[in-house]
Amino acid sequence: MGTLTNLLPMIIIIALMYLLLIRPSQKQRKKQQEMQNNISRGNTVVTIGGLHGTVDAIDDQTVVLTVEDGAKVRFERAAIQRVVELDTTKKA
């Protein structure tokens, strides 16, 4: 009984660390991976460096983006931070 009482705080700390740190991080990583796998030609994306562009070509590891001046730039697929959702219902 004494050993269980001594281990209980450590078990609670490990459980809290899992619930507060590890699990949310895994969910975020899974969401990011899913977004990167669903990128398709024509999507407007932002890279981790802040470059905005339109996906021109895509393969297993790389993405070719067309930026505003028409230049084409090749990035690793993992460098895509987010897909920009264009809302056409907004009025300026």
N, C-alpha and C positions, 0 to 999 in steps of 0.2 A: 504494500500500500504506500509506503514511503517513497519508493522509487517512482511510482506513477505520479505522485504529488510533485516530485521534483522535476519530472519531465513535462508535466502539463503546461507550464508557462512557455517552454520551448516549442511545443507542438502548436500552441495558440499563435505564437509569433510567426512560425513557418506558414501556418494557414492564412494569417493576415497578409503576409508578404505575397503569397500566391494570389489572393483575391484582390489586393490593391496594386500590385506591380506587374506580376508576370502575366496574368490572364488578360488585362486590358492591352498590354503590349502585343500579345499574340493575336488578339482580335484586330488591332490596328494593322499589324503586319499582313494578316490574311486579307483584309480589305484592300490594302495597297497592292498586293499581289494580284488580286482579282481584277482591280482596275487596270493594271498594266497588261494583263492577259486579254482584256476586252477592248483594247485600243484598236481602232480600225482606221482605214484610209479616210481622210476628210475631217477627222476629229481635230479640234483646236485644243492644244495642250500647253502646259507650262512645265519647263524642266526644273530640276532642283537648283539650277543656276539662275532661274528667273527669265529664261528665254521663252518668248511666246511664239508659237508657230503652228502650222497646219500639217498633219501627217500626210506625207506624199507617198511613202513606201514603208513597208514593215516586213521584217522576217523574224526568225526565232530569237535573235539576240539584239538586233539593232532596229532603229527607227530613223527614217530620213524625214526631216522637217523642212518645210518651205517657210522662210521668214518673210517679213513684210516687203523687203526689197527684191524678193524673188530668188534669193540665194538658197541653196539647199545645204543643209547641215545634217551630218550623221551623228546619232547619239546611241548609247546603250539603252535598251528598253528600260532598265532599272533607273535611268536618269529622269524618267517622266514622273513628275510629282503629282500632277492632277490633270484631269480633263476639264476644260472650261465649259460650263453649261451656259449656252447662250440663251437668254430669255428674250424672245421676240415680242412678248406682251408688254414689256416696260415701255413707257413713253418718256421721252427726254424732256 
